[in-house]
Amino acid sequence: MSFRQIIKNVSYSFGANIVSLVVSVLMVMFVPKLLLVEDYGKWQLFLFYFSYLGFLHFGWEDGIYLRYAGKSYNELSPRVFSGQFLGIIVLQLIMISLALLFAKFFITDSIKETIFLCAVSLSIFVNFNTGCNFIMQITNRIKDYARLILSERILLLIFVFSFLCMGFNQFEYMYISKLGSLCIISILSFYLCRQLWTTDIGSPHEILHEAGLNIEVGIKLMFANIASMLLIGIVRYGISIGWDVSTFGKVSLTLGVSNFLMIFINSVSVVFFPILKRMDKERLPEIYVQIRSILACVLFGMLMVYYPLKEMLSWWLPQYADSLIYMSVLFPVCLFESKVGLLINTYLKSLRKEALMLKINLISLGVAAIITFFTIEVLHDLNAAVFSIILLYAFRCELAEHYLANILDLQLKKDIFIELLMVAGFICSSVILDSWLSTLLYAGAYGVYLLVNKSKISEIRGLLRQ
């Protein structure tokens, strides 16, 4: 792939994700302001359940993603892929039926039962769309992938604000908005992948055999992703059962604001994976160090927007002002999650180290379970529970980078120590001072960080000029 094509693909993905970021900002700015606190809590709980729907294919689509990465669109067999998508749809119908039984017998809270069923009922649309997105990513159809992302976010925004402007500010109308946007995107996905659909899908034996190969490869990656999501999910679930829906919504709002930057990181990682699959293995360590340095400089710089953003949100959403102090603790989450999402996991997937990813995430999940039990069941301290989130992300990031550094034969201990020091300084200054002085102090620390890494920045500038 030419450098020009790489830049073009990144720009498509980046542009779509900029729009996605704008939509997310508008949703965070206006939805909690126009919805009742309880209804916003319901919406956040729905989104929490919704975020796990992608795992109801049990690694089937992850296997397709890994096995066919790097192939061109014309190399894909319509017979094979039509059979696989039909199988995935049937599996989703089975999972929805099982979810109905689970909710009936195991969820005692009627509100949470309704929200749970609302989320699970969308799995058929979610996983069909995810499968189509994966096909576009692995075959380098980034422009079409960007169209889908762009369309889904804009449709959701239109539906949500149409209802809110008409005075329909209950959770039910938020759900209808999500359902409507997903249905339309499913039709668009079907159209964009239309060359893969055929009635000649092969025998059930052929479909199951291909499915078995995909699940065998993908299930490790799926479990690694589940464990990764449960790292924060187990803490959020603990908060949802330890406190009321309104408190859950307030913490989720703060975490959502803190994760805005991840939209940009995801836009680059989508393009990055197929490139690494085609890259000469000897260049991987060099590229890793360069991208890591760029990422660190950008992310540490972005942390300076924390206090202005917090003050603006406190003015705009006074009913959530008491929970926005958690932003100082959760804002650096994007730094650790960006390193894992863009660099470490992308490298491990390209090196086919899904088993190592699973090991890292399971260790981190075990630590998360212990800390969550202690902070919620023993201490019942919301502050401690929220603070544990940044500790868990830092632990998982540094553990994963330790393993990858050994594989690539890199020495990164000094860089890791300096980065942890920067994060600790940011949190301490923001929590203790909670004023513009904290921003000035952190800006000074950031300036020192750039001076310490002056030689690396010069190397990166030279590389970009070339």
Order of alpha helices (4+ residues) and beta strands (2+ residues): alpha-alpha-alpha-alpha-alpha-alpha-alpha-alpha-alpha-alpha-alpha-alpha-alpha-alpha-alpha-alpha-alpha-alpha-alpha-alpha-alpha
